[in-house]
């Protein structure tokens, strides 16, 4: 009985702030409700039918492709620096701090900083000089700018995950590889990559779910204008601008199911396998 007493506070918080809201969200999705009225009208499956049949709610998913591509660039950058800095390198602690620092910043603060960076006549235009595009005003460029901002902010998270996994590999394996004549590329290919396969798989899952649920950076920087509206921004506007809480809840449930399905499919295609480095 005593072990349960130790985990009870954590379980209470988890249930109260995670599972109860999810259950409420599912309940709201089957009703018409404006968020203020004391009466909710049953809607049956109408909200879900509208989500699946209205093209406006699915066209925004193409915006996620920009973040999906950027997330893999983010993984590649993080993996490269984690590998390089896992070996003896000058000023490596300094570089570790520089890479991880953006992840510590508040997302809203990051959005405002890059908003000033990308504004017409702003810092980036001053540095580049000459004719520059409207980084946030041109629909053909805006999503690239926002995705680049996301890469800058979240690379540090992947970097720390990869670095911790690489440093958990016993040093004797590297020493044996060096004796056998393996260079850094061979060590990465045959030791590091197989040894951190589970972390890479986790990063891919986070990349997929993150690209589908992007919110704060485009919301702060463009508000969803110029073809930068994501599915979560669409759900937010549906709930708080158009006061359709039931429909927005249905959109959130659909997004949750999509993320779970994609994660399950990814784990099915790339299952975790025990890797023995010896």
N, C-alpha and C positions, 0 to 999 in steps of 0.2 A: 504493500500500500504506500510506503514512503516514497518510492520513485515517482509515483503519480503526483504526489504533493509538490515535487520539484518542477515538474513539467506543467502542472495545472495553470499557473499564470500565463505561460507562453501559449498554451492551448486555448485559454479563454480569450486572449488577444487575437489569436489566429482566427478563431471561430467568429468573434464579434466583428472584426474589421475585414475579413476576407470572405468567409463562407456565407454569413448572413447577408451581406450586400449582394452576393451572387444570386442567392435564392430570391431576394427581393427584386433583383433585376429581371430574373426569369418570370416572376409573378407579374411585374409591370408590363412585360412584353405581350401579355395576353389581354391587355386592357387599353381602353382609350382614357388618357389622363393628361391634364395640363400641368401637373406638378403642384397646383395650388388648391384645386377643388377637393372637398372632403369625400366626393363620390367618384368612383371609377367605374366606367361602363365596360362590361365584358366585350372583348373584340374577337375572341376565338383565335383563329390563325390569320386574321386579316392583316395584321402588321407584318407577319412573315411573308405573306403573299405579296404585299407591296414592296418589301425589300428585294425579293427575288424577281419581280416583274418590272420594276421601275429602273430604266437604264441609268438614271442619274446616280443611283447608289452603287453602281458597278463600274461606271466609267472612271470614277476616282481611283480605282485600284491600279490603273495604269501608272499613276503617279508613284505608286510603291515600287515600280520597276527601277526608277532612278535610285532609290535608297537601297534596293536589293543589290544592284550592281555596285553601288558605293560601299556596301557592307563587306563585299568580298575584297575590294581594294583595301578596305580597312583591315581585314584579317591578314592579307598579304603583307601590308606595311608593318603591322604589329608582330607578325611572325618573324619577319626579317630582322627587325631591331631586337626582338627578344633573343633570337639566335646569336646575333653579333655581340650583344651585351652580356650574354651568359658566359662568354669567354673573357679572358683577361684583356681588358681594353682601357686605355687611358680615359679618365673622367667618366667612367661608365656610371657611377652613382649620380653624377650631375645629369647625364642624359636620361637616366631612369626617371629622375624627378621631372625633367622637362616633358617627357612623353606622358607621364601619368597625371601631371598637374591639370590639364584641361578637363579631365573626367571629374575632378573635385569641384569644379565650378558649377554654380546653379545654372540650369538650362535656360531660365529666363534671362539671366545676366549674359550668357553666351549669345542668345538671340539678339539682344540689344547691341552688344559689342560688334557683331558681324553686320547688324543693320546699318551702323555707322560706317563700317568698312566698305559695304557694297553700295551705299547711297551715291547718287550722281555727284561728281566732284569730290567724292570722299577720299579716304586713304588709298584705296586700291587704284582709283582713277589717277590720283596724283603720282603714285609709284609707276604705273604703266605709261601714263602720258598718251598723247595722241587720241585717236578715235577709239573709244571703248564702248561696249554694249551696255544697255541698262540691265545690270546684273540681277535685279529683282523685278524690273518692269517689263522685260521682254519674256513672253511665255516660252520661247525657245531656249532661253538661258537660265531662267529663274530656278527651275528644278535642279539644274546642275550646281548652281550656287548653294542652294539649300542642302543638297546631298554632300557637297564638299564641306559645309559647316558641320554636318553630322559626322563625317569622317574625322575631322579635327577633334571633335569633342569625345568620341567614343573609342578611338584607337587605343587610348590608355587602358581601358578596361580589358580589351583583348591582350594587350601587351603584358599586363600583370598576370593574367591567367596563363599565358604561354611561358612567361619567365619562371613562374613558380613551378610549372610542370617540368620545364627543362632542368631546373636546378634540383629537382627531386631524383633525377637519373644519377645513379652512382658514378662518382668520378673515376673509379677503376675501369669502367667500360671505355671511357675516352682514352685513358692511358694505354689500355690494351690495343685500341684502334690505332693510336699513334705509333706504337711499336710495330704494328703490321703495315704501317705506311699509309694509313688513311689520312687524307687531307680534310679540310673543313667541310667541303661539299659532301664527301663520303660519310663523314660523321653525321651531318644533317640528314642525309638520305637514308642511312641504315640504322642510325641510333635515335636521333632526335625525333624525326617525323613518326616512326612507329611508336616511340615511347610516349608521345603526347597525342596519340590518335584520339583518345577519348575527349581531350580538351578541345581539339580541333572540331570534333563532332558537336560538342556543346556550343562552340562559337558559331557554327553553322546554324544550329537551332535558334540561338539568340539573334542571329542576323536575319533569319526568315521572319521570326515573330516581331522583331523590332521594325523591319521594313514595312510590315503590314499595319503596325500600330503607331506610326510616327505622328506626333502631335505638336509638342511645344515649340520646336524650332520653326516650322512653317507658320504656326499660329501666331507667334510673336513677330516674325519678320514680314509676313505678307498677309496674314489673316485668311489665307486660302485663295487670295486673288491671283490673277494671271495664270490660271491652270495649275496652281500649286495645292489645291484642296485635296486633302487626304481623306480616307474613309472615316477616321476618327474625328477630324474637323467637321465632316458632314454630319456625323452623329451628334457632335456637340451643338452645332447650329440647330439641328432638328429638335434637340431637347430644350435648349435655353433661349433660342431666338424665335422658333416657331411653336414652342410650348407643346411639343408632341413627345411626351416622355415615354409612352408606350412604344411608339415607333422607334425612337432612339434606343430603347432597351432591347428591342428585337434586333436592331443593327449590331449592338454590342454582343448579343448572344451569338449571332451569326459569325461575327469576327472571332469570338472565342472558339467556336467550333472549327472554323477554318484553320486557326493556329494549331489547335489540337490535332486536326487531321494531317496537316503538313508535317508536324513534328512526328506523328506516328509513322507517316510514310517515309520520312527521312531515317528514322530509327530502323524501319524495315529494310530499306535499301542499303543502309550503312550501319549494320549492327555493331555493338561494342564487342570486341574480341580481346581476350587476355593476351597481351604481348609479353613474351619472355625475352628480356635483353640479357643475354649471357654468352 
